[in-house]
Amino acid sequence: MKQFFIKNKWPIIIIVILLAIIFVLFSQNQALKYSLIEYQSTPRIELHNTLDYSSSNNWFDGEIRGFVAFNNTDDQPHNLTQYYIIEPLKKLDENSNQLFSVEEIMALNNLPPSSIGKWDAGIKNNSSTTITLEDYAGNQFFIDKLTKEILMTDKQGDKTRLITSNTDYRNFMWKFLAK
């Protein structure tokens, strides 16, 4: 055995060096992968839900800023982040219901977020626990008054939810990007 190592000393040294290089490169790749996930798990806009309902005057105040998370994560785009900002307006519709402003914001890869458009949404239903908003295109936003969770359904029937907390966004992105 000793003769084998002496006779093949240089090929063995080269193999050991190559294995060390492969290990170092693999470690650097893993570190870069997790650095990228860490970067991508920071939302591009401030996320929060401060929407508050006053039952005494039947009026909403505050705003919702959320990231659009698809129920089916296979449909979630990897290179695009989509956000909604929903704000109650100080104006009423023809049925004396308060109107809301809905703004859609998109951010592609490393480009800054930009507004795609802003439009009004009206109250379709206002129960003791949930408010349902509907915009001109038939998209519906279901806002739970107690938990402040926002579920959405578009006119094609696709279901999504708005993530309105930085911690929830980070957890979602880590699971989504690490798979």
Backbone as JSON, one array per atom type, in Angstrom:
{
  "sequence": "MKQFFIKNKWPIIIIVILLAIIFVLFSQNQALKYSLIEYQSTPRIELHNTLDYSSSNNWFDGEIRGFVAFNNTDDQPHNLTQYYIIEPLKKLDENSNQLFSVEEIMALNNLPPSSIGKWDAGIKNNSSTTITLEDYAGNQFFIDKLTKEILMTDKQGDKTRLITSNTDYRNFMWKFLAK",
  "N": [[0.82, -1.18, 0.0], [1.94, 1.2, 0.8], [3.86, 1.48, -1.17], [2.21, 1.91, -3.35], [1.16, 4.49, -2.86], [3.5, 5.99, -2.87], [4.4, 5.6, -5.47], [2.29, 6.69, -6.95], [2.07, 9.33, -6.14], [1.85, 12.06, -7.15], [-0.5, 12.07, -8.88], [-2.41, 11.49, -6.87], [-2.13, 13.69, -5.15], [-2.99, 15.72, -6.89], [-5.67, 14.93, -7.29], [-6.67, 15.24, -4.66], [-6.32, 18.0, -4.34], [-8.05, 18.93, -6.38], [-10.5, 17.96, -5.37], [-10.66, 19.52, -3.04], [-10.87, 22.07, -4.19], [-13.33, 21.79, -5.53], [-15.02, 21.45, -3.3], [-14.72, 23.99, -2.03], [-15.72, 25.71, -4.04], [-18.35, 24.74, -4.21], [-19.26, 25.4, -1.63], [-19.08, 28.21, -1.75], [-20.98, 28.67, -3.75], [-23.34, 27.82, -2.46], [-23.43, 29.73, -0.4], [-23.78, 32.07, -1.89], [-26.26, 31.49, -3.03], [-27.95, 31.51, -0.77], [-27.56, 34.13, 0.04], [-28.74, 35.48, -2.09], [-31.4, 34.61, -1.8], [-31.92, 35.74, 0.69], [-31.76, 38.46, 0.0], [-33.89, 38.6, -1.84], [-35.98, 38.09, -0.15], [-36.76, 40.36, 1.04], [-39.22, 42.73, 1.11], [-40.26, 44.87, -1.64], [-41.73, 47.12, -1.3], [-43.12, 48.91, 1.48], [-44.84, 46.87, 3.74], [-48.01, 46.55, 5.22], [-51.02, 46.53, 7.21], [-53.27, 48.71, 8.06], [-55.9, 49.18, 8.06], [-58.91, 50.31, 9.38], [-62.09, 50.05, 10.86], [-64.82, 52.05, 11.59], [-67.62, 51.54, 13.29], [-69.48, 53.27, 14.26], [-69.72, 55.51, 12.57], [-69.78, 54.2, 10.19], [-67.45, 54.03, 8.52], [-64.29, 53.7, 6.87], [-60.79, 53.82, 7.61], [-57.22, 54.27, 7.16], [-54.86, 52.02, 5.55], [-54.02, 49.38, 3.23], [-51.21, 47.55, 2.41], [-49.89, 45.19, 0.44], [-48.27, 42.1, -0.54], [-48.79, 40.04, -3.35], [-49.59, 36.78, -3.04], [-49.75, 33.7, -4.52], [-52.15, 31.08, -4.27], [-51.58, 28.61, -5.36], [-48.41, 27.83, -5.46], [-46.88, 27.09, -7.62], [-47.69, 28.66, -9.68], [-46.71, 31.1, -8.99], [-44.76, 33.83, -9.96], [-41.19, 33.86, -10.5], [-39.47, 35.94, -11.13], [-40.76, 38.3, -10.76], [-42.45, 40.58, -8.7], [-45.54, 41.31, -7.24], [-47.69, 43.77, -6.01], [-50.36, 45.2, -4.02], [-51.94, 48.23, -3.18], [-54.36, 49.31, -1.11], [-56.67, 51.72, -0.38], [-59.03, 53.49, 1.6], [-61.29, 55.87, 0.28], [-62.34, 59.3, 0.53], [-64.91, 59.51, -0.49], [-68.16, 58.68, -1.79], [-70.12, 56.05, -3.33], [-72.9, 55.61, -5.66], [-74.7, 54.29, -4.03], [-74.29, 55.22, -1.53], [-72.09, 54.04, -0.31], [-68.79, 53.77, 0.89], [-66.01, 54.45, -1.21], [-63.05, 52.81, -2.47], [-59.58, 53.04, -3.21], [-57.57, 51.26, -5.43], [-54.36, 50.25, -6.09], [-52.08, 48.84, -8.29], [-48.89, 47.44, -8.14], [-45.85, 46.62, -9.67], [-42.76, 44.83, -9.7], [-39.95, 44.04, -11.44], [-37.4, 41.69, -11.28], [-34.45, 43.28, -10.56], [-35.29, 45.84, -11.01], [-36.73, 48.99, -10.05], [-39.81, 49.18, -8.13], [-42.88, 49.81, -9.85], [-45.87, 51.63, -10.55], [-48.68, 50.12, -11.96], [-51.23, 50.86, -12.39], [-54.09, 52.68, -11.15], [-57.22, 52.47, -9.62], [-60.73, 52.68, -8.83], [-62.59, 50.88, -6.33], [-65.56, 49.39, -5.21], [-67.73, 48.81, -2.36], [-69.0, 45.66, -2.14], [-70.14, 43.93, -0.36], [-70.76, 44.2, 3.11], [-70.35, 42.79, 5.92], [-70.61, 41.8, 9.41], [-68.15, 40.64, 9.94], [-66.63, 40.57, 7.59], [-65.53, 42.48, 4.79], [-66.28, 42.97, 1.45], [-64.75, 43.96, -1.43], [-65.13, 45.15, -4.77], [-63.79, 45.63, -7.95], [-63.83, 47.47, -11.12], [-63.24, 45.53, -13.02], [-64.16, 43.16, -12.06], [-62.64, 41.9, -10.15], [-62.29, 40.67, -6.88], [-61.89, 41.56, -3.47], [-61.54, 40.22, -0.38], [-61.81, 41.17, 2.82], [-61.01, 40.38, 6.01], [-62.33, 41.58, 8.91], [-61.58, 41.08, 11.55], [-59.18, 39.43, 11.66], [-57.71, 40.73, 9.78], [-56.88, 39.61, 7.43], [-56.46, 39.32, 3.91], [-58.04, 38.09, 1.17], [-58.12, 37.32, -2.3], [-59.89, 37.22, -5.4], [-59.71, 36.87, -8.81], [-61.22, 37.84, -11.98], [-61.03, 35.57, -13.55], [-61.17, 33.57, -11.74], [-58.93, 32.87, -10.31], [-57.27, 32.41, -7.23], [-55.78, 34.33, -4.71], [-53.76, 35.73, -2.07], [-53.14, 38.52, 0.07], [-50.1, 39.34, 1.46], [-49.31, 41.03, 4.28], [-47.37, 41.57, 6.11], [-43.98, 41.97, 7.02], [-42.55, 39.84, 8.17], [-44.16, 37.59, 7.55], [-43.95, 37.75, 4.78], [-41.18, 37.31, 4.42], [-40.98, 34.65, 5.41], [-42.65, 33.33, 3.55], [-41.23, 33.8, 1.12], [-38.78, 32.54, 1.64], [-39.56, 29.84, 1.79], [-40.65, 29.58, -0.77], [-38.53, 30.27, -2.59], [-36.44, 28.61, -1.82], [-37.04, 26.07, -2.58]],
  "CA": [[0.0, 0.0, 0.0], [2.85, 2.32, 0.87], [4.46, 1.57, -2.5], [1.2, 2.48, -4.26], [1.1, 5.93, -2.61], [4.77, 6.6, -3.31], [4.44, 5.52, -6.92], [1.22, 7.53, -7.5], [2.0, 10.49, -5.27], [1.38, 13.26, -7.85], [-1.94, 11.98, -9.22], [-3.21, 11.54, -5.64], [-2.11, 15.08, -4.71], [-3.85, 16.47, -7.81], [-7.07, 14.57, -6.98], [-7.01, 15.87, -3.38], [-6.44, 19.45, -4.6], [-9.3, 19.13, -7.14], [-11.63, 17.77, -4.45], [-10.71, 20.71, -2.17], [-11.4, 23.18, -5.01], [-14.77, 21.53, -5.72], [-15.68, 21.74, -2.02], [-14.73, 25.44, -1.83], [-16.65, 26.29, -5.01], [-19.71, 24.37, -3.79], [-19.58, 26.21, -0.45], [-19.32, 29.58, -2.21], [-22.25, 28.66, -4.47], [-24.41, 27.76, -1.47], [-23.47, 31.02, 0.29], [-24.39, 33.02, -2.83], [-27.68, 31.14, -3.16], [-28.67, 31.99, 0.41], [-27.51, 35.59, 0.01], [-29.77, 35.9, -3.05], [-32.71, 34.39, -1.17], [-32.05, 36.77, 1.73], [-32.05, 39.72, -0.7], [-35.22, 38.53, -2.44], [-37.0, 37.95, 0.88], [-37.05, 41.69, 1.56], [-40.23, 43.3, 0.2], [-39.84, 46.04, -2.4], [-42.48, 48.25, -0.74], [-43.47, 48.68, 2.89], [-46.05, 46.05, 3.88], [-48.76, 46.69, 6.47], [-52.47, 46.62, 7.12], [-53.75, 49.59, 9.12], [-57.3, 49.46, 7.79], [-59.7, 50.32, 10.6], [-63.5, 50.33, 10.58], [-65.57, 52.68, 12.67], [-69.02, 51.17, 13.11], [-70.35, 54.39, 14.65], [-70.03, 56.33, 11.39], [-69.74, 53.34, 9.01], [-66.38, 54.62, 7.71], [-62.98, 53.04, 6.95], [-59.58, 54.64, 7.58], [-55.98, 53.49, 7.1], [-54.53, 51.49, 4.23], [-53.48, 48.03, 3.12], [-50.11, 47.4, 1.45], [-49.6, 43.77, 0.51], [-47.66, 41.32, -1.61], [-49.72, 39.05, -3.89], [-49.1, 35.4, -2.94], [-50.67, 32.77, -5.18], [-52.47, 29.88, -3.49], [-50.78, 27.58, -6.0], [-47.09, 28.45, -5.6], [-46.32, 26.79, -8.95], [-48.06, 29.79, -10.54], [-46.05, 32.31, -8.49], [-43.59, 34.16, -10.79], [-39.92, 33.96, -9.79], [-38.74, 37.17, -11.45], [-41.68, 39.43, -10.68], [-43.24, 40.7, -7.48], [-46.76, 42.09, -7.47], [-48.22, 44.32, -4.77], [-51.54, 46.05, -4.09], [-52.17, 49.21, -2.13], [-55.8, 49.57, -1.04], [-56.93, 52.83, 0.53], [-60.38, 54.04, 1.56], [-61.38, 57.25, -0.2], [-63.3, 60.16, 1.22], [-66.05, 59.74, -1.37], [-69.16, 57.62, -1.76], [-70.71, 55.67, -4.61], [-74.33, 55.97, -5.8], [-75.47, 53.64, -2.96], [-73.76, 55.8, -0.3], [-71.02, 53.21, 0.24], [-67.46, 54.37, 0.73], [-65.19, 53.9, -2.28], [-61.66, 52.5, -2.16], [-58.6, 53.13, -4.29], [-56.73, 50.07, -5.56], [-53.2, 50.5, -6.94], [-51.27, 47.65, -8.54], [-47.47, 47.77, -8.29], [-45.04, 45.49, -10.13], [-41.3, 45.0, -9.66], [-39.25, 42.98, -12.16], [-36.02, 41.44, -10.83], [-33.77, 44.34, -9.82], [-35.83, 47.15, -11.35], [-37.55, 49.54, -8.96], [-41.25, 48.97, -8.28], [-43.6, 50.87, -10.57], [-47.33, 51.51, -10.53], [-49.3, 49.68, -13.21], [-52.46, 51.62, -12.51], [-54.85, 52.95, -9.93], [-58.63, 52.53, -9.96], [-61.65, 52.63, -7.69], [-63.33, 49.66, -6.02], [-66.69, 49.66, -4.33], [-68.11, 47.78, -1.39], [-70.03, 44.75, -2.64], [-70.8, 43.37, 0.81], [-70.15, 44.63, 4.35], [-70.96, 42.06, 7.03], [-69.98, 42.11, 10.69], [-66.79, 40.1, 9.98], [-65.92, 40.68, 6.31], [-65.91, 43.46, 3.78], [-65.93, 42.53, 0.1], [-64.6, 45.04, -2.41], [-65.09, 44.69, -6.15], [-63.39, 46.71, -8.87], [-64.53, 47.53, -12.4], [-62.94, 44.34, -13.82], [-64.73, 41.98, -11.41], [-61.74, 41.36, -9.13], [-62.86, 40.84, -5.54], [-60.98, 41.58, -2.32], [-62.27, 39.85, 0.83], [-61.02, 41.65, 3.95], [-61.52, 39.94, 7.3], [-62.2, 42.71, 9.83], [-60.96, 40.66, 12.8], [-57.8, 38.97, 11.47], [-57.12, 41.63, 8.78], [-56.41, 38.83, 6.3], [-57.07, 39.73, 2.65], [-58.07, 37.1, 0.11], [-58.53, 37.94, -3.56], [-60.29, 36.37, -6.5], [-59.82, 37.69, -10.02], [-62.39, 37.5, -12.8], [-60.85, 34.22, -14.07], [-61.35, 32.63, -10.64], [-57.67, 32.6, -9.61], [-57.31, 32.84, -5.83], [-54.52, 34.77, -4.13], [-53.91, 36.43, -0.8], [-52.18, 39.6, 0.26], [-49.25, 39.24, 2.64], [-49.17, 42.42, 4.73], [-46.38, 41.63, 7.2], [-42.63, 41.66, 6.55], [-42.19, 38.5, 8.65], [-44.87, 36.61, 6.72], [-43.35, 37.83, 3.44], [-39.88, 36.63, 4.49], [-41.23, 33.21, 5.53], [-43.18, 32.86, 2.27], [-40.18, 33.82, 0.1], [-37.78, 31.5, 1.95], [-40.12, 28.55, 1.36], [-40.86, 29.62, -2.22], [-37.28, 30.32, -3.34], [-35.5, 27.57, -1.41], [-37.4, 24.73, -3.09]],
  "C": [[0.88, 1.25, 0.0], [3.51, 2.56, -0.48], [3.51, 2.24, -3.48], [1.15, 4.0, -4.1], [2.38, 6.63, -3.07], [4.81, 6.66, -4.83], [3.45, 6.5, -7.56], [1.02, 8.82, -6.71], [1.39, 11.71, -5.99], [-0.08, 13.16, -8.31], [-2.84, 12.08, -7.98], [-3.27, 12.98, -5.12], [-3.02, 15.93, -5.58], [-5.32, 16.19, -7.53], [-7.52, 15.24, -5.68], [-7.2, 17.38, -3.57], [-7.74, 19.74, -5.36], [-10.54, 18.96, -6.24], [-11.77, 18.97, -3.5], [-11.28, 21.9, -2.93], [-12.89, 23.01, -5.22], [-15.53, 21.85, -4.45], [-15.78, 23.24, -1.78], [-15.72, 26.1, -2.77], [-18.1, 25.97, -4.66], [-20.15, 25.21, -2.59], [-19.88, 27.65, -0.84], [-20.66, 29.68, -2.94], [-23.43, 28.64, -3.5], [-24.55, 29.1, -0.74], [-24.11, 32.08, -0.61], [-25.88, 32.76, -2.99], [-28.46, 31.69, -1.97], [-28.62, 33.51, 0.52], [-28.57, 36.14, -0.94], [-31.16, 35.73, -2.46], [-32.95, 35.43, -0.08], [-32.41, 38.12, 1.12], [-33.49, 39.72, -1.24], [-36.32, 38.4, -1.39], [-37.24, 39.27, 1.62], [-38.05, 42.34, 0.61], [-39.75, 44.6, -0.43], [-40.61, 47.29, -1.99], [-42.77, 47.91, 0.72], [-44.8, 47.93, 2.95], [-46.7, 46.33, 5.23], [-50.26, 46.71, 6.17], [-52.96, 47.45, 8.31], [-55.22, 49.95, 8.91], [-58.11, 49.31, 9.07], [-61.12, 50.72, 10.24], [-64.15, 50.94, 11.81], [-67.05, 52.39, 12.44], [-69.96, 52.33, 13.46], [-70.7, 55.29, 13.46], [-69.92, 55.55, 10.08], [-68.67, 53.8, 8.01], [-65.08, 53.86, 7.93], [-61.87, 54.08, 6.88], [-58.38, 53.71, 7.5], [-55.67, 53.06, 5.68], [-54.01, 50.07, 4.36], [-52.38, 48.07, 2.06], [-49.68, 45.95, 1.54], [-48.99, 43.19, -0.74], [-48.66, 40.25, -2.04], [-49.05, 37.67, -3.87], [-50.14, 34.47, -3.53], [-50.93, 31.57, -4.27], [-51.7, 28.69, -4.04], [-49.4, 28.17, -6.28], [-46.4, 28.11, -6.91], [-46.62, 27.92, -9.93], [-47.36, 31.09, -10.15], [-44.83, 32.62, -9.37], [-42.32, 34.31, -9.95], [-39.24, 35.3, -10.0], [-39.6, 38.41, -11.36], [-42.36, 39.41, -9.31], [-44.38, 41.67, -7.74], [-47.31, 42.5, -6.11], [-49.53, 45.06, -5.06], [-51.51, 47.02, -2.91], [-53.65, 49.56, -2.19], [-56.03, 50.63, 0.03], [-58.39, 53.26, 0.44], [-60.34, 55.5, 1.11], [-62.41, 58.02, 0.61], [-64.46, 60.51, 0.29], [-66.93, 58.49, -1.4], [-69.63, 57.29, -3.18], [-72.19, 56.03, -4.62], [-75.21, 55.33, -4.73], [-75.03, 54.13, -1.58], [-72.78, 54.89, 0.43], [-69.68, 53.89, -0.04], [-66.71, 53.67, -0.41], [-63.75, 53.7, -1.79], [-60.82, 52.69, -3.41], [-57.76, 51.87, -4.26], [-55.61, 50.4, -6.54], [-52.4, 49.21, -7.05], [-49.84, 48.09, -8.83], [-46.72, 46.49, -8.67], [-43.56, 45.85, -9.99], [-40.68, 43.78, -10.34], [-37.82, 42.9, -11.66], [-35.45, 42.6, -10.03], [-34.26, 45.73, -10.18], [-36.66, 47.68, -10.19], [-39.03, 49.27, -9.2], [-41.89, 50.13, -9.03], [-45.09, 50.57, -10.58], [-47.83, 51.12, -11.91], [-50.58, 50.46, -13.45], [-53.15, 51.75, -11.17], [-56.3, 53.11, -10.35], [-59.45, 52.43, -8.68], [-62.27, 51.24, -7.56], [-64.43, 50.04, -5.05], [-66.96, 48.5, -3.39], [-69.24, 46.96, -1.99], [-70.84, 44.17, -1.49], [-70.03, 43.84, 2.05], [-70.88, 43.97, 5.5], [-70.23, 42.43, 8.32], [-68.53, 41.63, 10.75], [-65.98, 40.36, 8.72], [-66.45, 41.82, 5.47], [-65.42, 42.93, 2.44], [-65.91, 43.74, -0.81], [-64.6, 44.42, -3.8], [-64.74, 45.87, -7.04], [-64.13, 46.57, -10.19], [-64.33, 46.26, -13.24], [-63.52, 43.06, -13.21], [-63.81, 41.32, -10.41], [-62.33, 41.66, -7.76], [-61.78, 40.72, -4.48], [-61.83, 41.31, -1.08], [-61.39, 40.19, 2.04], [-61.69, 41.23, 5.24], [-61.27, 41.06, 8.3], [-61.48, 42.34, 11.12], [-59.48, 40.3, 12.63], [-57.01, 39.87, 10.52], [-56.5, 40.87, 7.62], [-57.17, 39.25, 5.04], [-56.92, 38.6, 1.65], [-58.59, 37.78, -1.14], [-58.94, 36.86, -4.55], [-60.4, 37.26, -7.72], [-60.96, 37.16, -10.88], [-62.26, 36.12, -13.44], [-61.01, 33.16, -13.0], [-60.07, 32.27, -9.91], [-57.73, 33.19, -8.21], [-55.91, 33.18, -5.35], [-54.81, 35.38, -2.77], [-52.87, 37.52, -0.74], [-51.42, 39.35, 1.56], [-48.94, 40.67, 3.06], [-48.18, 42.58, 5.89], [-45.01, 41.24, 6.63], [-42.19, 40.26, 6.97], [-42.87, 37.42, 7.82], [-44.31, 36.58, 5.3], [-42.03, 37.07, 3.41], [-40.06, 35.12, 4.55], [-41.73, 32.63, 4.21], [-42.06, 32.76, 1.23], [-39.11, 32.76, 0.38], [-38.29, 30.14, 1.5], [-40.23, 28.48, -0.16], [-39.55, 29.52, -2.99], [-36.32, 29.18, -3.0], [-35.86, 26.2, -1.97], [-36.77, 24.43, -4.41]]
}
